[in-house]
Amino acid sequence: MEFRSHTLPNGLEIVAECNGEAHSTALGFFVKTGSRDENDATAGVSHFLEHMTFKGTPTRSADDVNREFDEMGAHYNAFTNEENTVYYAAVLPEFQDHAVELLADILRPSLRDDDFDMEKQVIIEEIHMYDDQPPFGADEKCRAAYFGSHPLGRSVLGTVQSITELSVEAMRDYFARRYSPGNVALAASGRVDFDGLVAAARRYCGRWQPCADSRRIEPAAPQAVFQAIHKEIATQEYALELAEGPAAGDDDRYAAKLLATVLGDDSGSRLYWELVDPGWAEQVSLNHCEYEGAGLMMTYVSCDPEQIAENLQRILDVYRRAEAEGITAAELKTAKSKIRSRIVLSSERPRGRLFTVGADWIYRREYRSVEEDLEKVADVTLDDVTAVLSKYPLRRSTTLAIGPLADVCPPR
């Protein structure tokens, strides 16, 4: 396994974990832009723009793009979140150059007026669909309540109003600023011809024009509120709790992930035995989410409406006991085994490693091998987990319940 990196004169960074024993190649363009980089007038433009990149380029139609990916037998897709938009493909090694060329081409889309108007309706339908099916947009509604006016509180999809009023000129301006080569990294993993990758990037991306538009990292001021939203069509009650957690650059993020596994893994965790095994809840979990300059400990529960108040109290009681007593050495050992297993299993395919290599680079400008990640997990102590419990109290949270109940009793 060898890590290599190179930067083109226009600022585009190329990083790769080269594994001569792999049988496939995974590569992707990681664009450092998402909903936190938008404003009220452009809310949802990052996700909208992701859709538009697949609508055609000056040299290819939308059908051409899909056909060429299919002809390579590629596993390809894209996604947008609060901080990044990622375009990726996993292919056989002989298609490395063609995959780079095709991905690079769609990252310079035509952004035609007709395509824009047609896709706008698709996005609006997606917003309605997201709000009309479980858990009825609980995630974005709770983030908005928790972060308030902070950019991380923005919806990835935007709103019906913001998308309706968005102009194609505003999208083109956003694209020119945020899709600048200095804001993009080309990452690869698996059987990678790195010299060929650099040559392809130079050939297909070397003429991209740089434009300085850095992200502003503003400190978050988390809100502690309790909110219930009545959703008449719901049959279950859903609740989301957001508490502060370590950010992407914090070393204690490893301890936070182990804590989340002990308390809220989908099997064998404290919340599982307290709520799911006895039949009080259909699902409950605790996860750590990390961003630039901010982090979240996210609790999710779904259950029969009549159980929601008691379940929220049960969750709070589990967290209070953990903060008062800590976790046991046996629990930490099991959590380490779970996370280390996930790291190894996800890394066995180049496509799995791609997202780790790319995310490490754009968040921290670092490379960590699988072995180094395993060591980081192994090195976490009970004191480290106790410190996270103290620094980021789970009982201090924003809670949003959504479902058939008009009112939900907060836990005491």
SVG drawing of the C-alpha trace seen along z (x, -y; Angstrom):
<svg xmlns="http://www.w3.org/2000/svg" viewBox="-54 -36 58 45">
<polyline fill="none" stroke="black" stroke-width="0.4" points="0.0,0.0 1.4,-3.4 0.0,-6.9 0.9,-9.5 -0.2,-13.1 0.3,-15.8 -1.1,-19.3 -1.7,-20.8 -0.7,-24.4 -4.3,-25.5 -4.7,-24.1 -6.4,-20.8 -5.1,-18.2 -4.7,-14.6 -4.4,-11.9 -4.3,-8.2 -3.9,-5.0 -2.3,-2.6 -2.8,1.1 -1.2,3.3 -3.1,6.3 -6.5,4.8 -8.7,5.9 -10.6,2.6 -10.0,-1.2 -12.2,-3.7 -11.9,-7.4 -13.9,-10.5 -13.9,-14.2 -14.5,-15.6 -15.9,-19.2 -15.7,-21.1 -19.2,-22.7 -22.5,-22.0 -25.5,-23.6 -23.4,-25.4 -21.8,-27.4 -25.1,-28.8 -27.3,-31.7 -31.0,-32.4 -31.2,-33.2 -29.3,-30.1 -30.5,-27.5 -30.4,-24.1 -28.2,-25.1 -25.4,-22.6 -27.8,-19.6 -29.6,-21.1 -26.2,-21.6 -25.3,-17.9 -28.4,-17.0 -27.5,-19.4 -24.1,-17.9 -25.7,-14.7 -27.9,-16.7 -25.2,-17.0 -22.0,-18.9 -20.8,-20.8 -19.5,-17.5 -22.0,-14.9 -25.8,-14.6 -27.3,-13.2 -27.8,-9.9 -24.2,-9.9 -23.0,-10.2 -25.1,-7.3 -24.3,-5.1 -20.5,-5.6 -20.6,-4.8 -22.7,-1.7 -20.3,-0.6 -17.4,-0.6 -19.5,1.4 -19.0,-1.3 -20.6,-1.6 -21.1,-5.4 -23.1,-8.0 -23.0,-11.3 -24.2,-12.8 -24.4,-16.2 -24.4,-16.9 -23.8,-19.9 -20.2,-20.3 -19.3,-18.3 -20.5,-17.2 -18.8,-14.0 -18.9,-12.4 -17.4,-8.9 -17.0,-5.7 -15.6,-2.2 -14.3,-0.6 -11.9,2.0 -8.3,0.7 -8.2,0.4 -11.0,-2.2 -9.2,-4.5 -8.4,-7.2 -11.9,-7.1 -13.5,-7.3 -11.4,-10.4 -12.3,-12.0 -16.0,-11.3 -16.2,-12.6 -14.1,-15.6 -16.4,-16.4 -19.6,-16.3 -18.0,-18.6 -18.1,-21.2 -21.8,-20.9 -23.7,-23.0 -26.2,-24.3 -28.7,-25.0 -31.9,-27.0 -34.2,-24.2 -32.5,-21.6 -32.5,-24.0 -36.3,-24.6 -37.1,-20.9 -34.9,-19.8 -36.2,-22.5 -39.6,-20.7 -37.8,-17.4 -36.1,-19.0 -39.4,-20.5 -41.0,-17.1 -38.1,-15.6 -38.6,-18.2 -42.3,-17.3 -41.5,-13.6 -38.9,-14.0 -41.5,-15.8 -44.3,-13.3 -42.5,-10.0 -41.0,-8.8 -39.4,-10.4 -40.9,-13.4 -37.8,-15.6 -37.0,-15.2 -33.2,-15.4 -33.2,-18.7 -35.9,-20.2 -34.0,-19.3 -30.7,-20.6 -32.4,-23.9 -33.7,-24.1 -30.3,-23.1 -28.0,-25.3 -30.4,-28.2 -28.9,-30.8 -25.6,-28.9 -24.9,-27.7 -25.0,-24.0 -28.7,-24.5 -29.5,-24.9 -31.4,-22.2 -29.4,-20.3 -32.5,-20.2 -33.4,-23.9 -37.1,-25.0 -39.8,-25.1 -39.5,-28.9 -35.7,-29.0 -35.7,-26.5 -38.7,-28.2 -37.0,-31.6 -33.5,-30.4 -32.2,-31.6 -29.9,-29.8 -27.6,-32.9 -27.3,-32.4 -26.5,-28.8 -23.8,-29.6 -22.2,-32.1 -22.2,-29.6 -20.7,-27.0 -17.9,-29.3 -16.9,-30.1 -17.4,-26.7 -16.2,-24.3 -12.9,-26.1 -10.0,-23.6 -8.5,-24.8 -11.8,-23.7 -11.7,-20.2 -9.7,-17.0 -9.4,-14.0 -9.0,-11.0 -8.4,-7.3 -7.9,-4.0 -7.3,-0.4 -5.2,0.5 -4.2,-3.0 -1.8,-4.0 -0.8,-7.2 1.3,-8.7 -1.5,-8.0 -4.0,-9.6 -1.9,-12.8 -1.6,-12.9 -5.3,-12.4 -6.1,-15.1 -3.7,-17.5 -5.2,-16.6 -8.9,-16.9 -8.8,-19.4 -5.6,-21.4 -7.5,-24.3 -10.0,-24.7 -9.7,-28.3 -9.0,-29.0 -11.2,-31.3 -10.6,-31.9 -13.7,-31.4 -12.8,-29.8 -15.3,-28.6 -15.9,-30.7 -15.9,-28.5 -18.2,-30.2 -18.5,-29.0 -21.8,-27.3 -24.1,-28.3 -26.2,-25.2 -29.8,-25.7 -31.4,-23.5 -35.1,-23.3 -37.9,-20.7 -40.3,-20.8 -43.2,-18.5 -44.6,-18.6 -48.0,-17.2 -47.9,-15.0 -51.4,-13.6 -50.5,-11.0 -47.8,-9.4 -48.5,-6.1 -45.4,-6.1 -43.8,-8.8 -40.2,-9.7 -37.8,-11.7 -34.3,-13.1 -32.0,-14.5 -28.9,-16.6 -26.2,-17.2 -22.7,-18.8 -19.9,-16.4 -16.3,-16.6 -15.6,-18.3 -13.8,-16.7 -10.5,-18.1 -10.7,-17.0 -8.7,-14.0 -11.4,-12.9 -13.7,-12.0 -12.5,-8.4 -13.6,-8.3 -16.9,-9.8 -17.5,-7.1 -16.7,-4.4 -19.1,-6.0 -21.8,-6.1 -21.3,-2.4 -21.5,-1.5 -24.6,-3.5 -26.4,-3.4 -25.2,-0.7 -28.0,1.2 -27.3,4.3 -25.9,5.0 -25.8,1.4 -27.3,-0.1 -30.1,-1.8 -30.8,1.4 -31.3,3.5 -33.2,0.7 -35.7,-0.1 -35.6,2.3 -35.2,5.7 -38.1,5.2 -40.3,4.0 -40.6,0.3 -39.2,-1.0 -38.8,0.3 -35.5,-1.4 -33.1,-3.5 -29.5,-4.7 -26.8,-7.1 -24.2,-8.3 -21.4,-10.8 -21.4,-13.2 -18.4,-15.4 -18.1,-18.7 -15.5,-21.5 -15.6,-23.3 -18.6,-21.4 -19.8,-18.0 -23.0,-16.3 -24.1,-13.3 -27.3,-12.3 -30.0,-10.1 -32.8,-8.7 -35.9,-6.7 -39.0,-5.5 -41.9,-3.8 -45.6,-3.7 -46.9,-7.2 -48.1,-6.2 -44.5,-5.1 -42.6,-8.2 -42.6,-10.2 -41.5,-7.2 -38.9,-6.3 -37.4,-9.8 -37.2,-9.5 -35.5,-6.1 -33.0,-7.5 -32.2,-10.4 -31.9,-8.0 -29.4,-5.9 -27.3,-9.0 -27.4,-10.3 -26.2,-6.9 -23.4,-6.9 -22.3,-10.5 -22.4,-9.5 -20.8,-6.1 -18.9,-6.0 -18.7,-2.8 -17.0,0.5 -13.8,1.9 -15.8,4.8 -18.1,2.4 -15.1,0.5 -13.4,3.7 -16.6,4.8 -17.0,1.4 -13.4,1.4 -14.0,4.8 -17.1,3.6 -15.5,0.4 -12.2,2.1 -14.2,4.8 -16.2,2.1 -13.0,0.3 -11.5,3.5 -14.6,4.7 -15.3,1.3 -11.7,1.1 -11.7,4.5 -13.1,2.8 -11.4,-0.2 -14.8,-1.9 -15.0,-1.7 -11.5,-3.1 -12.1,-5.9 -14.5,-7.8 -12.1,-7.4 -9.1,-8.6 -11.0,-11.5 -12.7,-12.6 -9.4,-12.5 -7.8,-14.7 -10.5,-17.4 -11.2,-17.6 -7.8,-17.3 -5.3,-17.2 -3.9,-14.0 -3.6,-10.3 -4.2,-7.5 -3.7,-3.8 -6.1,-1.2 -3.5,-0.1 -3.2,-3.7 -7.0,-4.0 -7.0,-0.7 -4.3,-1.9 -6.2,-5.1 -9.2,-3.1 -7.1,-0.7 -5.4,-3.5 -8.7,-5.0 -8.9,-4.6 -11.7,-4.6 -10.4,-8.0 -10.8,-9.3 -14.4,-8.2 -15.1,-9.7 -13.6,-13.0 -15.9,-13.0 -18.9,-12.3 -17.9,-15.3 -17.1,-17.7 -20.1,-16.9 -23.1,-16.1 -25.7,-14.0 -28.5,-15.2 -28.1,-18.8 -29.7,-18.5 -32.3,-19.8 -35.2,-17.4 -37.7,-17.2 -40.6,-14.8 -42.7,-14.3 -45.7,-12.1 -49.4,-11.8 -49.2,-13.5 -49.8,-17.2 -48.0,-17.3 -45.2,-15.3 -44.2,-15.4 -40.5,-16.3 -38.4,-14.0 -37.6,-15.2"/>
</svg>
